[in-house]
Amino acid sequence: MSDATLHATDPDPDDFAVQIADQVESFLVAVSEVAKGEDPDSAVPFLLLEVSQLLLAGGRLGAHEDIVPDERYEPDLGPEPDVDELRERFAVMLEPIDVYSEVFDPYEPRKAPVPARISDDLADLITDLRHGMAHYRAGRTTEALWWWQFSYFSNWGSTASATLRALQSVVAHVRLNQPLAELDGLDTDQGTMGDETLEFEAGKVMLEEIGEPLGIRPAK
């Protein structure tokens, strides 16, 4: 796991760093393409696939021994690229199912679910992963792996897991022909939610907008 990996003429496809970087790069490219909105009907199943594959990389990072960066202080990468446009594009594209409920820490007792947004989650994932990719492209392979591992534990791992569960739930409801119950006024501006408010506003809108691409036609 050397920084020479990046500069090799023919990078070893079996190298751990190369594999993780390839999975991260694939996610960044694919999600950015989805955000363009050229095929919005396929957005949800495609995002389900991409987040699932990203979590495989996260699982490998999580199971790996602690990665120690070469330098004590992280090199300055300059300003982070803006992701607001991507966030807004996804908010519009996923509007019927963007908001979902999440329990931040399943091991913290009596913690009530809180509302979250898939569009916010995707923007956060992109931000964390791009940060590590900037190190990787600069030849700081160990620094990149350290960042991806550290941020997997501290942020993007739980974010991706929550997003995956939300996307999987949407696809499952459509495939099983079980429209989500309407919820009047759910938004991320709200505080905690009780058990009676854990389903989201989607129902017929969800079936009409993403049901057909998944092979399910709205019930008449």
C-alpha positions as CSV (number, residue, x, y, z in Angstrom):
1,M,0.0,0.0,0.0
2,S,2.5,2.6,-1.3
3,D,2.0,6.0,-2.8
4,A,3.9,4.6,-5.8
5,T,0.7,2.7,-6.6
6,L,-0.9,5.7,-8.2
7,H,2.1,6.3,-10.5
8,A,2.6,2.8,-11.6
9,T,2.4,2.3,-15.4
10,D,0.0,-0.6,-14.9
11,P,-1.6,-0.4,-11.5
12,D,-2.2,-3.8,-10.0
13,P,-5.9,-4.4,-10.1
14,D,-5.5,-6.6,-7.0
15,D,-4.0,-3.8,-5.0
16,F,-6.3,-2.8,-2.1
17,A,-5.8,1.0,-2.7
18,V,-6.5,0.7,-6.4
19,Q,-9.7,-1.3,-5.8
20,I,-11.1,1.1,-3.2
21,A,-10.2,4.1,-5.4
22,D,-11.9,2.5,-8.4
23,Q,-15.1,1.9,-6.4
24,V,-15.1,5.5,-5.0
25,E,-14.5,6.9,-8.5
26,S,-17.2,4.8,-10.0
27,F,-19.7,6.1,-7.4
28,L,-18.7,9.7,-7.9
29,V,-19.1,9.5,-11.7
30,A,-22.3,7.5,-11.6
31,V,-24.1,9.6,-9.1
32,S,-23.0,12.8,-10.9
33,E,-24.5,11.4,-14.1
34,V,-27.8,10.6,-12.3
35,A,-27.9,14.1,-11.0
36,K,-28.0,15.5,-14.5
37,G,-31.6,14.2,-14.7
38,E,-31.5,12.7,-18.2
39,D,-33.2,9.6,-17.0
40,P,-35.1,10.5,-13.8
41,D,-37.4,7.5,-14.0
42,S,-34.5,5.2,-13.3
43,A,-32.9,7.3,-10.6
44,V,-34.1,5.4,-7.6
45,P,-33.1,1.9,-8.7
46,F,-29.8,3.2,-10.1
47,L,-29.0,5.0,-6.8
48,L,-29.9,1.8,-4.9
49,L,-27.3,-0.1,-6.9
50,E,-24.6,2.6,-6.6
51,V,-25.0,3.1,-2.8
52,S,-24.9,-0.7,-2.3
53,Q,-21.7,-1.0,-4.2
54,L,-20.2,1.9,-2.3
55,L,-21.0,0.2,1.0
56,L,-19.0,-2.8,-0.2
57,A,-15.9,-0.5,-0.3
58,G,-16.9,0.9,3.0
59,G,-17.1,-2.6,4.5
60,R,-13.7,-3.4,3.3
61,L,-12.3,-0.2,4.8
62,G,-14.1,-0.9,8.0
63,A,-12.7,-4.5,8.3
64,H,-9.2,-3.3,7.4
65,E,-6.6,-2.6,10.0
66,D,-6.2,1.1,11.0
67,I,-4.6,3.0,8.3
68,V,-2.0,5.5,9.5
69,P,-1.3,8.6,7.3
70,D,2.3,9.3,6.4
71,E,2.1,12.9,7.7
72,R,1.0,14.0,11.1
73,Y,-1.1,16.8,9.7
74,E,-3.4,16.5,6.6
75,P,-2.1,18.5,3.6
76,D,-4.3,21.4,2.7
77,L,-6.5,20.7,-0.3
78,G,-7.9,24.2,-0.6
79,P,-11.6,24.9,-0.9
80,E,-14.0,22.0,-1.2
81,P,-15.9,21.8,-4.5
82,D,-19.5,23.1,-4.2
83,V,-22.2,20.4,-4.2
84,D,-25.2,22.6,-3.7
85,E,-26.3,22.3,-7.4
86,L,-26.1,18.5,-7.1
87,R,-28.1,18.6,-3.8
88,E,-30.8,20.8,-5.4
89,R,-31.0,18.6,-8.5
90,F,-31.6,15.5,-6.4
91,A,-34.1,17.4,-4.2
92,V,-36.2,18.1,-7.2
93,M,-35.8,14.7,-8.8
94,L,-36.6,12.8,-5.6
95,E,-39.2,15.2,-4.2
96,P,-42.0,12.6,-3.6
97,I,-39.6,10.4,-1.6
98,D,-36.8,12.7,-0.6
99,V,-37.6,12.9,3.1
100,Y,-37.3,9.8,5.3
101,S,-36.9,8.9,9.0
102,E,-33.6,7.8,10.4
103,V,-32.3,6.7,13.8
104,F,-28.9,8.2,14.2
105,D,-27.5,5.6,16.6
106,P,-29.4,2.3,16.9
107,Y,-27.5,1.5,20.1
108,E,-28.5,4.7,21.9
109,P,-31.6,3.8,23.9
110,R,-34.9,5.6,23.4
111,K,-33.6,7.7,20.6
112,A,-36.5,9.0,18.5
113,P,-36.2,8.9,14.7
114,V,-35.4,12.2,13.0
115,P,-36.2,13.3,9.4
116,A,-33.5,13.3,6.8
117,R,-33.2,13.9,3.1
118,I,-31.7,11.5,0.5
119,S,-30.6,14.6,-1.5
120,D,-28.6,15.9,1.5
121,D,-27.1,12.5,2.1
122,L,-25.9,12.1,-1.5
123,A,-24.3,15.5,-1.4
124,D,-22.6,14.6,1.9
125,L,-21.3,11.4,0.4
126,I,-19.9,13.1,-2.6
127,T,-18.1,15.7,-0.4
128,D,-16.4,13.1,1.8
129,L,-15.4,10.8,-1.1
130,R,-14.1,13.7,-3.3
131,H,-11.9,14.8,-0.4
132,G,-10.1,11.5,-0.3
133,M,-10.0,11.3,-4.1
134,A,-8.1,14.6,-4.2
135,H,-5.4,13.1,-2.0
136,Y,-5.3,9.9,-4.2
137,R,-5.0,11.9,-7.4
138,A,-2.2,13.9,-5.9
139,G,-0.3,10.7,-5.2
140,R,-1.0,10.6,-1.5
141,T,-2.4,7.1,-1.5
142,T,-2.1,6.3,2.2
143,E,-3.6,9.7,3.1
144,A,-6.5,9.0,0.8
145,L,-7.1,5.6,2.3
146,W,-6.8,7.0,5.8
147,W,-9.4,9.7,5.0
148,W,-11.8,7.3,3.4
149,Q,-11.5,4.9,6.4
150,F,-11.8,7.6,9.0
151,S,-14.8,9.3,7.3
152,Y,-16.4,6.0,6.8
153,F,-16.5,5.5,10.6
154,S,-17.3,9.1,11.4
155,N,-19.8,10.1,8.7
156,W,-20.2,8.6,5.2
157,G,-20.7,5.0,6.4
158,S,-23.7,5.7,8.5
159,T,-25.0,8.2,5.9
160,A,-24.8,5.7,3.1
161,S,-26.4,3.0,5.2
162,A,-29.3,5.2,6.0
163,T,-29.7,6.2,2.4
164,L,-29.5,2.6,1.2
165,R,-32.3,1.6,3.6
166,A,-34.5,4.5,2.4
167,L,-33.9,3.6,-1.3
168,Q,-34.5,-0.1,-0.6
169,S,-37.7,0.7,1.2
170,V,-39.0,2.7,-1.8
171,V,-38.1,0.0,-4.3
172,A,-39.7,-2.7,-2.0
173,H,-42.9,-0.7,-1.6
174,V,-43.2,-0.4,-5.4
175,R,-42.3,-4.0,-6.2
176,L,-44.7,-5.3,-3.6
177,N,-47.4,-2.8,-4.7
178,Q,-47.6,-1.3,-1.2
179,P,-47.9,2.5,-1.6
180,L,-46.6,4.5,1.2
181,A,-49.2,6.1,3.5
182,E,-49.6,9.9,3.1
183,L,-48.1,12.1,5.8
184,D,-49.2,15.7,6.0
185,G,-46.4,18.1,6.5
186,L,-43.3,16.0,7.2
187,D,-40.1,17.9,6.6
188,T,-36.6,18.1,7.9
189,D,-37.4,21.3,9.7
190,Q,-39.4,19.3,12.2
191,G,-38.0,17.9,15.3
192,T,-38.3,14.3,16.4
193,M,-41.2,12.2,15.2
194,G,-43.4,9.7,17.0
195,D,-44.1,6.2,15.9
196,E,-47.3,7.3,14.2
197,T,-45.3,9.5,11.8
198,L,-42.7,7.2,10.4
199,E,-44.2,6.8,6.9
200,F,-43.8,9.4,4.2
201,E,-45.8,11.2,1.7
202,A,-45.6,9.3,-1.5
203,G,-48.5,6.9,-2.2
204,K,-49.9,7.2,-5.7
205,V,-47.3,9.8,-6.7
206,M,-44.5,7.4,-6.0
207,L,-46.1,4.7,-8.1
208,E,-46.9,7.0,-11.0
209,E,-43.4,8.5,-11.1
210,I,-41.1,5.4,-10.5
211,G,-43.4,2.4,-10.6
212,E,-43.4,1.9,-14.3
213,P,-39.6,1.9,-14.7
214,L,-39.5,-0.8,-12.1
215,G,-42.0,-2.9,-13.9
216,I,-45.0,-2.0,-11.6
217,R,-48.0,-0.1,-13.0
218,P,-50.1,2.0,-10.7
219,A,-53.2,0.3,-9.4
220,K,-56.3,1.5,-11.1
